[in-house]
Amino acid sequence: MVYLMPGANRLRFDFSSPKLANSGSSNPIHSSYITVHMVPPMNSPPLQLAILLAKDSPGTFDAVPARIEREGNGLDTAIRKFRMAAYLWQAFTAEQMFRNKLGRRAFRFEEEWTTGTCNQRDREMGTMRSEARVHVIRSDKTLAEIRDMERAQQNPNATKKGELYDIAAEAVKNYFQTLPGQKQYVSVLIMDSHWDAAAKTVVGHAALGGNAGDLQLAIFGSHCLQSYPTSFEEIAPAFTDCTPTDTNWVANDCNEAGSSWEAANIGIGAHLHETGHLFGCPHQESGVMLRDYVRLNRSFVAREAYSTRTKSKGGLVLEADECTWHRLDCLRFKSHPCFRLPNDPLLNPDASLQAWPVEDGKVQIIAPTGVSYLEIFPEGDDVCHTWIEYPAEKGTLQRIIVLTEKELLNRLPENKRQSSKMQISIKSHGGGNLDIADFRTLCSKASALKLSFGPGPLGQTAFRSYKLGLSQMEGSEPHEFVFTSFKEKNRVLSKIVFYHGLAFDGMEFFYDDNSSQLFGKRGGKAGGDTFDMDIRRGECITGFLVRSGFWIDAVQVLTSLGRKSPIYGNAHGGSPHTLLPPRGYNLVGVSGSCAAWVDGFSVLITK
């Protein structure tokens, strides 16, 4: 590994061999040069690195006495080691993305101008560099509270296992003071983790990753930190150090860290696993997001040392034996804002996906930023084994795809095709996600609504879009109707009144004869807010922008004249979804459910 500066970096490679004379001298037998140009991706949000301490923390981490004497175990050493671990994550991820033909892309860090710590010469000479910043955050909790055995994740009888995540999230939010709607990506090292030799448990440690509102957070303990390298020169020695783990002083995590290099694998690799969760990665069938990080060292050394875990004497490392990011993780990263490159094309700001059941059991998937890939989960599968990729064809993204149940079933193994339910998860190039819990129901007649009017003796058929919100609130009742202006051609929609407060309560559609149709309830702000339609110009509703999660947070109307209403409800709640019918279809009604407020919403479309 080498440290790259912005711009051109000229690297020299010297050939040496113990079998040849002069090979160890300052006059190498052969040298090759390569110039690497590095452009810092300043247009992408950074992954923040943070060390969390208790308010009365001594600021030390577990280490054997010999290590403490040689390199210390204080906060400065912890910062250097954590920074190097993060650089290893970054280099490993960039190489994996390149091997998957997705470009040399990786997350970036917020940087600061400081005395260089990543190579020994910088430390000796006091050279200043721009290096990854490690934030030091003090919690309002005491050391005893953080090391409470009831909060220890590895304690099988603990009653507060998830609380360390909440403590870290609260401290990080108070430190960064982000505004509503602003996403922050933070990977935290808990400095006060400690191996309790008497209880045989690591206290003050939890390996967790996910989100706390707009905060994407990963946490991990410092109990393996002594084994991490502090500079580039120490990477190979750290991953080949066979010093046995002395459990009088430090932990043998999961009994898979019996030597120093294996402890480095567990600490650096498991923290990377949790950082994967921070970026939205679920568990996978293989790779970092399973538990293959116990082989992380193989990406940084040519030969593996003796392993106490496998009792293997080690030997030559081949590419096929290395730890990897799963292909699905790499595809997810390509669409993630933290992985954007300066030369990536601009995408539509609407990253959402929508599913539209139509005739003949087909479902149209529409994504303004293009469909990236689709995961298929037959009943009983928790991780994805089957997926379909939708690469850009001659530079053109596939913004509309048509799915059928038969096509998806044919992708599954024979023994999985008879499952009663099939879940699919679709991702867009903009990072959007659409989970369809039961695709068979969506493409069946359950999504169709027979209209008793319209051309022909049998009337028309309308289709319900995939519903937003879960419709699981207490007392939730279905609401559905076709607009009067569609049923009676002499009626015109004149205005819409929106009822809202901290969420979306309902909306009432008024027509030119003063009749109305109410969807949801007249709650929230007294009298609601009115959005008038331009009757003279024949303005009508063409779609909705909906913010939703567990329920419906906010709604905005889109009209045929290109106008947009204000966003009514909680404009920062949930995630955005743009409901615009497929080409050739018209929006003719609304459907969903309502409890204390609206908790389900879809639209009715027909040709």
TITI-231848 format. One record per residue (C-alpha): residue in one letter; x, y, z. Coordinates in steps of 0.5 Angstrom, whole numbers, padded with zeros to 4 digits, always signed. Each point is the difference from the previous one (the first is absolute). Layout:
BEGIN
aXYZ;...
***
This chain:
BEGIN
m+0000+0000+0000;v+0002+0007-0001;y-0003+0007+0002;l-0002+0004-0007;m+0000+0007+0000;p-0005+0004-0004;g+0003+0000-0007;a+0005-0004-0004;n+0004-0005+0005;r+0006-0003-0003;l+0002-0007+0003;r+0006-0004-0001;f+0000-0007+0001;d+0007-0003+0001;f+0001-0008-0002;s+0004-0004+0005;s+0002-0007+0001;p+0004-0003+0006;k+0003-0005-0006;l+0004+0006-0003;a+0005+0005+0002;n-0001+0007+0001;s-0008-0001+0001;g+0000+0003+0007;s+0005+0006-0002;s-0003+0007-0002;n+0002-0001-0007;p-0006-0005-0002;i+0001-0005-0005;h-0006+0002-0004;s-0005+0006+0002;s-0007+0001-0003;y-0004+0006+0000;i-0008+0002+0000;t-0003+0006+0001;v-0007+0000+0004;h-0005+0006-0001;m-0004+0001+0006;v-0006+0005+0000;p-0003+0001+0007;p-0008-0002-0001;m-0002+0007+0004;n-0007-0001-0003;s-0002-0006+0005;p-0002+0000+0007;p+0006-0002+0004;l+0000-0006+0005;q+0002+0003+0007;l+0004-0004+0005;a-0001+0001+0007;i+0003-0002+0007;l-0005-0001+0005;l+0002+0001+0008;a-0004+0000+0006;k+0000+0007+0004;d+0005-0003+0005;s+0004-0004-0005;p+0007-0001+0001;g+0001+0000-0007;t+0004-0007-0001;f-0002-0006-0003;d+0002-0008+0002;a+0007-0002-0002;v+0005-0004+0003;p+0006+0003+0004;a+0005-0001-0006;r-0004+0004-0005;i-0001+0005+0005;e+0007+0001+0001;r+0002+0000-0007;e-0006+0004-0003;g-0005+0002+0005;n-0007-0001+0001;g-0003+0008+0001;l-0004+0004-0005;d+0005+0002-0005;t+0002-0007-0001;a-0007-0002-0001;i-0001+0006-0005;r+0006-0003-0004;k-0003-0007+0000;f-0007+0002-0001;r+0002+0004-0006;m+0005-0006-0003;a-0006-0005+0001;a-0005+0005-0004;y+0006+0001-0006;l+0000-0008+0000;w-0008+0000-0001;q+0001+0006-0005;a+0005-0004-0004;f-0003-0007+0000;t-0007+0003-0002;a+0003+0004-0006;e+0004-0006-0002;q-0007-0005+0000;m-0004+0005-0004;f+0006+0000-0005;r+0000-0007+0000;n-0008+0000-0001;k+0001+0005-0006;l-0003+0006+0003;g+0006+0004+0000;r+0005+0002+0006;r-0006+0003+0004;a+0000+0000+0008;f-0002+0005+0005;r+0004+0006+0003;f+0001+0003+0006;e+0000+0007+0003;e+0007+0002+0000;e+0004+0005+0005;w+0007+0003-0001;t+0004-0004+0005;t+0007-0003+0002;g+0000-0006-0005;t-0001-0007+0004;c-0001-0005-0006;n+0008-0001-0001;q+0006+0000+0005;r+0004+0005-0004;d-0006+0006+0001;r+0000-0002+0008;e+0008+0001+0000;m+0000+0006-0004;g-0006+0004+0002;t-0003+0000-0007;m-0007+0003+0000;r-0005-0003-0005;s-0008+0000-0001;e-0002-0007+0003;a-0006-0003+0002;r-0003+0004+0006;v-0002-0004+0006;h-0005+0003+0005;v+0000-0001+0007;i-0007+0000+0003;r-0001+0000+0008;s-0006-0003+0002;d-0005+0002+0006;k+0001-0007+0003;t+0005-0002+0005;l+0005-0005-0001;a-0004-0005+0004;e-0006+0001-0004;i+0003-0002-0006;r+0003-0006+0003;d-0006-0002+0003;m+0000-0008-0001;e-0008+0001-0001;r+0002+0004-0007;a+0006-0005-0002;q-0002-0003-0007;q+0004-0006+0002;n-0004-0001+0006;p-0006-0006-0001;n-0004+0003+0006;a+0001+0007-0002;t-0007+0004+0001;k+0003+0006-0004;k+0004-0002-0006;g-0002+0005-0005;e+0001+0006+0005;l+0007+0001-0002;y-0002+0002-0007;d-0005+0005+0003;i+0005+0003+0004;a+0005+0001-0006;a-0006+0003-0004;e-0002+0005+0005;a+0007+0002+0001;v+0002+0001-0007;k-0007+0004-0002;n+0002+0004+0006;y+0007+0001-0003;f-0001+0001-0007;q-0007+0004+0001;t-0003-0002-0007;l-0006+0004-0002;p-0006-0005-0002;g+0000-0003-0007;q+0008+0000+0000;k+0003-0007+0000;q+0006-0001+0004;y+0005-0006-0001;v+0004-0002+0006;s+0004-0006+0002;v+0001+0000+0008;l+0006-0004+0004;i-0002+0000+0007;m+0006+0001+0004;d-0002-0002+0006;s-0001-0008-0002;h+0003-0004+0005;w+0002-0008+0001;d-0003-0002+0007;a+0004-0006+0001;a-0003-0002+0006;a-0007+0000-0004;k+0003-0002-0007;t-0004+0005-0003;v+0002+0006-0004;v-0004+0006+0004;g-0001+0007-0004;h-0001-0003-0007;a-0005-0002-0005;a+0001-0001-0007;l-0006+0003-0003;g-0002+0004-0007;g-0006+0004-0002;n-0003+0006+0000;a-0003+0005+0006;g-0005+0004-0004;d+0005+0004-0005;l+0006-0002+0003;q+0003-0006-0003;l+0004-0003+0006;a+0005-0006+0001;i+0003-0002+0007;f+0006-0005+0002;g+0004-0001+0006;s+0007+0002+0001;h+0002-0007+0003;c+0004-0002-0006;l+0003+0007-0002;q+0007-0002+0003;s+0001-0005-0006;y-0001+0005-0005;p+0005+0004-0004;t+0002+0007+0001;s+0003+0001-0007;f+0001-0002-0007;e+0007-0004+0002;e-0004-0004+0006;i-0005-0003-0005;a+0003-0006-0002;p+0003-0001+0007;a-0006+0001+0003;f-0004-0005-0004;t+0006-0006+0001;d+0001+0001+0007;c-0001-0006+0004;t+0001+0002+0007;p-0005-0004+0004;t-0006+0004+0003;d+0001+0001+0007;t-0007-0001+0003;n+0003+0003+0007;w+0000+0007-0003;v-0004+0000-0007;a-0006-0004-0003;n+0000-0006-0005;d-0006+0002-0003;c-0005-0006-0002;n+0006-0004+0001;e+0002+0002-0007;a+0006+0005+0002;g+0005-0005+0003;s+0006+0004-0003;s+0001+0007-0001;w-0001+0000-0008;e-0007-0004+0001;a-0002+0006+0005;a+0002+0005-0005;n-0005-0004-0005;i-0005+0000+0005;g+0000+0007+0002;i+0001+0003-0006;g-0004-0004-0004;a-0006-0001+0005;h+0000+0008+0000;l+0000+0000-0007;h-0006-0005+0000;e-0004+0005+0004;t+0002+0006-0004;g-0003-0004-0006;h-0007+0000+0004;l+0001+0008+0001;f+0000+0000-0008;g-0006-0004+0000;c+0003-0007-0002;p-0004-0006+0003;h+0003-0007+0002;q+0002-0004-0006;e+0002-0007-0002;s+0007+0002-0001;g+0005+0005+0001;v+0001+0006+0006;m-0007+0000+0001;l+0000-0008+0002;r+0006-0001+0004;d+0006+0000-0005;y+0003+0005+0003;v+0004-0005+0004;r+0004+0000-0006;l+0001+0007-0001;n+0008+0000+0001;r+0000-0004-0007;s-0001+0006-0004;f+0006+0004+0003;v+0005-0006+0001;a+0003-0005-0005;r+0001-0006+0005;e-0004-0001+0005;a+0002-0002+0007;y-0002-0006+0005;s-0007+0001+0002;t-0002-0002+0007;r-0007+0000-0003;t+0000-0005-0005;k+0007-0004+0002;s+0003+0002-0007;k+0007+0001-0001;g-0002+0005-0005;g+0004+0001-0007;l-0001+0004-0006;v-0006+0004-0001;l-0004+0000-0006;e-0005+0005-0003;a-0006-0005+0001;d+0002-0001+0007;e-0001+0007+0002;c-0006+0003+0004;t-0004+0004-0005;w-0006+0005+0000;h-0006-0004-0003;r-0002+0002-0007;l-0007+0003+0003;d+0004+0004+0005;c+0004+0003-0006;l-0006+0001-0004;r-0003+0004+0006;f+0006+0004+0001;k+0000+0002-0007;s-0006+0004+0001;h+0001+0002+0007;p+0002+0008+0001;c+0006-0001+0004;f+0003-0004-0006;r-0001+0005-0006;l+0005+0002-0004;p+0002+0007-0003;n-0001-0003-0007;d-0007-0003+0001;p-0006+0002-0004;l-0005+0005+0003;l-0006-0004+0002;n-0007+0002+0001;p-0001+0002+0007;d-0006-0005+0001;a+0003-0006+0002;s-0006-0004+0002;l-0003-0006-0004;q-0008-0001-0001;a-0003-0007-0002;w-0007+0000-0004;p-0004-0006-0001;v-0003+0000-0007;e-0003-0005-0005;d+0002-0007-0001;g+0003-0001+0007;k+0006+0005-0002;v+0003+0005+0005;q+0003+0006-0003;i+0006+0003+0005;i+0002+0007-0002;a+0006+0003+0003;p+0002+0007-0002;t+0007-0001+0001;g+0000-0007-0003;v-0001-0007+0003;s+0007-0003+0002;y-0002-0007+0003;l-0005-0004+0003;e+0000-0005+0005;i-0004-0006+0001;f-0002-0004+0007;p-0004-0006-0001;e-0004-0002+0007;g+0005-0002+0005;d+0006+0004-0003;d+0003+0005+0005;v+0006+0002-0005;c+0000+0001-0007;h+0002-0006-0005;t-0003+0002-0006;w+0000+0007-0003;i-0001+0004-0007;e+0005+0005-0002;y-0002+0006-0005;p+0006+0003-0003;a+0000+0006-0004;e-0001-0002-0008;k+0005+0004-0004;g+0000+0006+0006;t-0008+0000+0000;l-0003-0002+0007;q-0006-0004+0000;r-0005+0004+0004;i-0006-0005-0002;i+0000-0007+0001;v-0006-0005+0000;l+0000-0006+0004;t-0004-0006+0000;e-0001-0006+0005;k+0002-0005-0005;e+0007+0004-0001;l+0002+0000+0007;l-0002-0007+0002;n+0004-0002-0006;r+0006+0003+0003;l-0001-0004+0007;p+0003-0007+0001;e-0005-0005-0001;n-0001-0002+0007;k-0002+0007+0001;r-0005+0002-0005;q-0006-0003+0004;s+0000+0005+0006;s-0006+0003+0001;k+0003+0007+0001;m+0006+0004-0004;q+0003+0006+0002;i+0004+0004-0004;s+0004+0006+0001;i+0001+0005-0005;k+0006+0006+0000;s+0001+0006-0004;h+0006+0003-0003;g-0001+0006+0005;g+0000-0004+0006;g-0008-0001+0000;n-0003-0007+0003;l-0007-0003-0001;d-0001-0006+0004;i-0006-0004-0003;a-0002-0005+0006;d-0005-0005-0004;f+0001+0001-0008;r-0005-0006-0001;t-0005+0004+0003;l+0002+0007-0004;c+0000-0003-0007;s-0007-0004+0002;k-0007+0002-0001;a+0000+0003+0007;s+0003+0006-0003;a-0005+0001-0005;l-0007+0004+0001;k-0006-0001-0004;l-0003+0007-0002;s-0008-0001-0001;f+0001+0006-0005;g+0004+0002-0007;p+0000-0003-0007;g-0002-0007-0001;p-0006-0004+0003;l+0005-0002+0006;g+0003+0007+0001;q+0007+0001+0002;t+0005-0003+0004;a+0004+0004+0005;f+0007-0002+0003;r+0003+0002+0007;s+0007+0002+0000;y+0004-0003+0006;k-0002+0003+0006;l+0004+0004+0004;g+0000+0000+0008;l-0001-0007+0004;s-0008+0001+0002;q+0002-0003+0006;m-0002+0006+0005;e-0005-0002+0005;g-0007+0001-0002;s+0002+0001-0008;e-0006-0001-0005;p+0000+0000-0007;h-0001+0006-0004;e-0001+0000-0008;f-0004+0004-0005;v+0000+0002-0008;f+0000+0007-0001;t-0007+0003-0001;s+0003+0004-0006;f+0002-0007-0003;k-0007-0003+0001;e-0004+0006-0002;k+0003+0004-0006;n-0004+0006+0001;r+0003+0001+0007;v+0007+0004+0001;l+0005-0001+0006;s+0000+0007+0003;k+0005+0000+0006;i+0003-0005+0005;v+0000+0001+0007;f+0006-0003+0004;y-0001-0002+0007;h+0007+0000+0004;g+0004+0001+0006;l+0006-0004+0002;a-0002-0006-0005;f-0005+0000-0006;d-0007+0000+0003;g-0004+0000-0007;m-0002+0004-0006;e-0007+0002-0003;f-0002+0000-0007;f-0005+0006-0002;y-0003+0000-0006;d-0004+0006-0004;d-0007-0002+0003;n+0003+0001+0007;s+0000-0008+0001;s+0006-0003+0003;q+0004-0007+0001;l+0004+0000+0007;f+0006-0005+0000;g+0002-0001+0007;k-0002+0005+0006;r-0001+0007+0001;g+0005+0001+0005;g+0006+0004+0002;k+0000+0007-0002;a-0007+0003+0001;g-0003+0001-0007;g+0006-0003-0004;d+0003+0003-0005;t-0003+0001-0007;f+0003-0001-0007;d-0004+0003-0006;m+0000-0003-0006;d+0000+0004-0007;i-0007-0002-0002;r+0000+0005-0007;r+0006-0004-0002;g-0002-0007+0001;e+0005-0001+0006;c+0000-0007+0003;i+0004-0004+0004;t+0006-0004-0003;g+0003-0003+0006;f+0002+0001+0007;l+0007+0000+0004;v-0001-0004+0006;r+0005+0000+0006;s-0001-0006+0004;g+0003-0006+0005;f-0005-0004+0005;w-0005+0005-0002;i-0001+0006-0005;d+0004+0006+0003;a-0002+0005-0006;v-0003+0001-0007;q+0001+0005-0006;v-0005+0000-0006;l+0003+0001-0007;t-0004+0003-0005;s-0001-0001-0008;l+0002+0008+0000;g+0007-0002+0003;r-0002+0003+0006;k+0002-0003+0007;s-0004+0001+0007;p+0004+0002+0006;i+0002-0007+0004;y-0006-0001+0005;g+0002-0004+0007;n+0007-0001+0002;a+0005+0002-0006;h+0006-0003+0003;g-0004-0007+0002;g+0001-0007-0003;s+0003+0000-0007;p-0002+0003-0006;h-0004-0004-0006;t-0003+0003-0006;l-0006-0003-0003;l-0001+0002-0007;p-0004-0006-0004;p+0004-0003-0006;r-0001+0003-0007;g-0007-0002-0003;y-0003+0000+0007;n-0004+0005+0004;l-0001+0001+0007;v-0008-0001+0002;g+0000+0000+0008;v+0003-0002+0006;s+0001-0006+0005;g+0003-0001+0007;s-0002+0000+0007;c-0001+0004+0006;a+0001+0000+0007;a+0001+0005+0005;w+0003+0003-0007;v+0002-0003-0007;d+0004-0006+0001;g-0001-0003-0007;f+0000+0004-0007;s+0000-0002-0007;v-0004+0002-0007;l-0004-0003-0005;i+0002+0000-0007;t-0004-0002-0006;k+0001+0001-0008;
***
